[in-house]
């Protein structure tokens, strides 16, 4: 029979071994999480590049940044966004990923080849008029689309031209923008839930995209991209068996891809200061007269 001292020594040894095993498992867990984050960043960045290079595929493919978050989800470690940045303690640091470097390098080469074609907005598009009052001011709410694709826009927001993260060559992200649409509920899977999409001004140098379901008002979804925030919702709906798209264009879900909305945002004060944004040109209906705006902002 073991003495008390021998028993205590044996237990101490077992506890020490258990702690060492725990530390080893924690290290393995952290390594796996790091690899998963990098893989997700690579995947999301690739999807972003596909959408940017082939905008016509925007309805089929969307990306979700790994730093995108739901208000009811928490992470105890840093996360990477789709540009290969790690968010740790409020600071963005590069993700050490050879694949991301290769993707960026390849993308820049192909981007130069397609720059003229993709960003060429000189071809005039037909004007899709929005409702206006007697003084020519847009009246809200604006209703666009039909049936299940109908969207109501309550506010176009305002222009933030600096930093440049608030616009791309194709879209201007206006803080204060707010729209709503009906979609199946995450809680019940039934249709009839109103989702409100908003663009918020972030604390850092990037806009925040937020979508709130009417039956989950205290749990908004947030992301660093419009496609990312809606992909969170679509993933949850798909997991619940709801009949929805598996991928969708964020600008389309927000209502930002509508030509009437595009024109209205281009006409907001300070839109011409968005240096990367390329102004769309318009053809007046009926008489074929070309309605021209500056070919690119800032010129």
C-alpha positions in Angstrom: 0.0 0.0 0.0 1.3 3.4 -1.0 2.1 5.9 1.7 0.5 9.4 1.7 3.8 10.9 0.5 4.1 8.5 -2.4 0.4 9.0 -3.4 0.9 12.8 -3.4 4.1 12.5 -5.5 2.3 10.2 -7.9 -0.6 12.6 -8.2 1.8 15.5 -8.7 3.5 13.7 -11.5 0.2 12.9 -13.2 -1.0 16.5 -12.9 2.3 17.7 -14.4 1.9 15.3 -17.3 -1.7 16.4 -17.8 -0.7 20.1 -17.8 2.0 19.4 -20.4 -0.5 17.5 -22.5 -2.9 20.4 -22.2 -0.3 22.9 -23.3 0.6 20.7 -26.2 -3.0 20.4 -27.3 -3.5 24.2 -26.9 -0.5 24.8 -29.1 -1.8 22.3 -31.7 -5.2 24.0 -31.6 -3.7 27.4 -32.1 -1.6 26.2 -35.0 -4.7 24.6 -36.6 -6.7 27.8 -36.1 -3.9 29.9 -37.6 -3.8 27.6 -40.7 -7.5 27.7 -41.0 -7.5 31.5 -40.8 -4.8 31.8 -43.5 -6.7 29.3 -45.7 -9.9 31.2 -45.3 -8.1 34.5 -46.0 -6.6 33.0 -49.2 -10.0 31.7 -50.3 -11.8 34.9 -49.6 -9.2 37.0 -51.3 -9.4 34.8 -54.3 -13.2 35.2 -54.5 -12.7 39.0 -54.1 -10.3 39.0 -57.0 -12.7 36.9 -59.2 -15.6 39.3 -58.5 -13.3 42.3 -59.2 -11.9 40.9 -62.4 -15.2 39.5 -63.6 -17.9 41.8 -62.3 -20.5 40.1 -64.5 -20.1 37.1 -62.1 -21.1 39.3 -59.1 -24.5 37.6 -58.8 -22.9 34.2 -58.6 -19.9 34.8 -56.4 -19.4 36.8 -53.2 -16.7 36.9 -50.6 -16.8 37.0 -46.9 -14.0 38.5 -45.0 -12.6 36.4 -42.1 -12.7 39.5 -40.0 -16.4 39.8 -40.7 -18.4 39.3 -37.5 -21.8 38.9 -36.1 -22.6 40.9 -33.0 -23.4 37.7 -31.2 -20.2 35.9 -32.2 -16.9 36.5 -30.4 -13.3 35.5 -31.1 -10.6 35.2 -28.6 -7.9 35.5 -31.2 -7.1 37.8 -34.1 -8.7 37.3 -37.4 -7.7 37.9 -41.0 -9.6 39.9 -43.6 -9.9 39.2 -47.3 -7.0 41.5 -48.1 -4.6 39.3 -46.0 -4.6 41.5 -42.9 -4.7 40.2 -39.4 -6.8 42.2 -36.9 -5.2 41.9 -33.5 -5.8 44.3 -30.6 -7.4 46.8 -33.1 -4.3 46.8 -35.4 -4.1 45.3 -38.8 -1.0 43.2 -39.5 -0.1 41.3 -42.7 -0.8 37.6 -42.8 2.3 35.6 -43.6 0.9 33.6 -46.5 2.9 32.7 -49.7 -0.4 31.9 -51.4 -1.7 35.4 -50.7 1.5 36.9 -52.1 1.2 34.8 -55.2 -2.5 35.7 -55.6 -1.8 39.4 -55.2 1.1 39.2 -57.7 -1.0 37.3 -60.3 -4.0 39.5 -59.7 -2.0 42.7 -60.3 -0.7 41.4 -63.6 -4.2 40.4 -64.9 -5.7 43.5 -63.5 -3.4 45.6 -65.7 -4.5 43.6 -68.7 -8.2 44.0 -68.0 -8.1 47.5 -66.5 -9.3 49.3 -69.6 -12.2 46.9 -70.3 -13.3 46.4 -66.7 -13.2 50.0 -65.6 -14.3 51.5 -68.9 -17.6 53.1 -68.0 -17.6 55.4 -71.0 -20.3 53.3 -72.7 -23.5 55.2 -71.8 -26.1 53.3 -69.8 -29.8 54.1 -69.9 -31.0 56.3 -67.1 -33.3 54.6 -64.6 -35.2 57.5 -63.1 -35.9 57.7 -59.4 -39.0 59.5 -58.0 -38.5 63.2 -57.5 -40.5 66.1 -56.1 -41.5 69.3 -58.0 -38.1 70.8 -57.1 -36.2 67.8 -58.5 -35.2 66.3 -55.2 -35.3 62.5 -54.8 -38.3 61.4 -52.6 -37.8 58.7 -50.1 -38.3 55.8 -49.7 -37.1 54.7 -53.1 -38.5 51.3 -54.3 -36.5 49.4 -56.8 -36.9 45.8 -58.1 -39.9 43.6 -58.1 -41.3 40.7 -56.2 -38.7 38.9 -54.0 -36.0 41.2 -55.3 -37.8 44.4 -54.3 -35.7 46.7 -52.2 -36.7 49.9 -50.4 -34.0 52.6 -49.9 -34.5 55.0 -47.1 -31.3 57.0 -47.3 -28.4 57.3 -49.8 -25.9 58.4 -47.1 -23.1 60.9 -47.6 -19.7 60.9 -49.4 -16.5 60.1 -47.5 -13.7 60.4 -50.0 -10.8 60.2 -47.6 -9.6 57.5 -46.9 -9.9 55.8 -50.3 -11.3 52.6 -48.6 -14.7 54.3 -48.8 -14.9 53.7 -52.6 -13.7 51.5 -55.4 -13.6 52.0 -59.1 -17.2 50.8 -59.3 -18.9 51.7 -56.0 -18.9 54.5 -53.5 -19.6 53.3 -49.9 -21.7 56.1 -48.4 -22.0 56.1 -44.5 -25.7 56.6 -43.7 -26.9 54.5 -46.6 -29.9 52.4 -45.5 -32.1 50.0 -47.4 -34.4 47.1 -46.5 -35.7 44.0 -48.2 -37.8 40.9 -47.2 -36.1 37.6 -47.0 -36.6 34.3 -45.1 -36.1 34.5 -41.3 -33.0 32.9 -39.8 -35.0 32.0 -36.7 -38.0 30.4 -38.4 -36.9 29.8 -42.0 -40.2 31.4 -43.1 -40.4 34.3 -45.5 -41.5 37.7 -44.3 -38.5 38.9 -42.2 -37.3 42.4 -43.0 -33.6 42.9 -43.3 -32.2 46.4 -43.0 -28.8 46.9 -44.7 -26.7 49.9 -43.6 -23.3 51.4 -44.3 -21.6 52.8 -41.2 -18.6 54.9 -40.7 -16.0 52.7 -39.0 -13.7 53.7 -36.1 -10.7 52.9 -38.3 -10.1 53.6 -41.9 -12.8 51.3 -43.4 -16.6 51.4 -43.6 -18.6 48.9 -41.7 -21.5 47.0 -43.4 -24.3 46.0 -41.1 -27.5 44.0 -41.7 -30.2 43.7 -39.0 -33.1 41.2 -39.1 -36.4 42.5 -37.8 -36.9 39.5 -35.6 -33.3 39.7 -34.3 -32.9 43.5 -33.6 -30.3 43.1 -30.9 -28.0 40.8 -33.0 -26.9 42.7 -36.1 -24.5 41.2 -38.6 -21.4 43.2 -39.4 -18.7 42.9 -42.0 -16.0 44.8 -43.8 -17.7 44.2 -47.2 -21.3 44.2 -48.4 -20.9 40.7 -49.8 -19.4 39.5 -46.6 -22.2 40.6 -44.4 -24.8 39.0 -46.6 -22.9 35.8 -47.0 -23.1 35.3 -43.2 -26.9 35.5 -43.5 -27.0 33.2 -46.5 -24.8 30.6 -44.9 -27.1 30.5 -41.8 -30.2 30.3 -43.9 -28.7 27.5 -46.1 -27.7 25.6 -43.0 -31.3 25.7 -41.8 -32.5 24.4 -45.2 -34.0 27.6 -46.5 -34.3 28.0 -50.2 -32.0 30.9 -50.9 -28.9 31.7 -53.0 -25.7 30.3 -51.7 -23.8 33.3 -53.0 -25.0 36.8 -53.8 -23.6 40.1 -54.8 -23.5 42.5 -51.8 -24.1 45.6 -53.8 -27.1 43.9 -55.4 -28.5 42.9 -52.0 -28.0 46.4 -50.7 -29.6 47.9 -53.9 -26.3 49.7 -54.8 -26.0 48.1 -58.2 -29.3 49.6 -59.5 -28.4 52.2 -62.1 -30.7 54.8 -60.7 -29.0 54.5 -57.3 -25.6 54.6 -59.0 -26.5 57.9 -60.7 -28.0 59.4 -57.5 -24.9 58.6 -55.5 -22.6 60.0 -58.2 -24.6 63.3 -57.9 -24.0 63.6 -54.1 -21.8 66.4 -52.9 -18.1 65.5 -53.0 -18.5 62.4 -55.2 -16.0 64.0 -57.6 -13.4 63.8 -54.9 -13.4 60.0 -54.9 -10.1 59.6 -56.8 -10.5 55.8 -57.6 -14.1 55.9 -58.6 -14.9 56.0 -62.4 -18.0 58.0 -63.2 -20.7 56.2 -65.2 -22.0 58.0 -68.3 -25.7 58.1 -69.2 -27.8 58.2 -72.3 -30.9 60.3 -72.1 -34.0 58.2 -73.0 -35.8 58.8 -76.2 -33.7 61.4 -78.0 -30.4 59.7 -77.9 -28.7 62.7 -76.3 -25.7 61.7 -74.3 -25.7 62.9 -70.7 -22.0 63.2 -69.6 -20.4 63.3 -66.2 -16.7 63.5 -65.6 -14.9 60.4 -66.9 -13.3 59.9 -63.6 -13.6 61.6 -60.2 -11.3 64.4 -59.5 -10.6 65.3 -63.2 
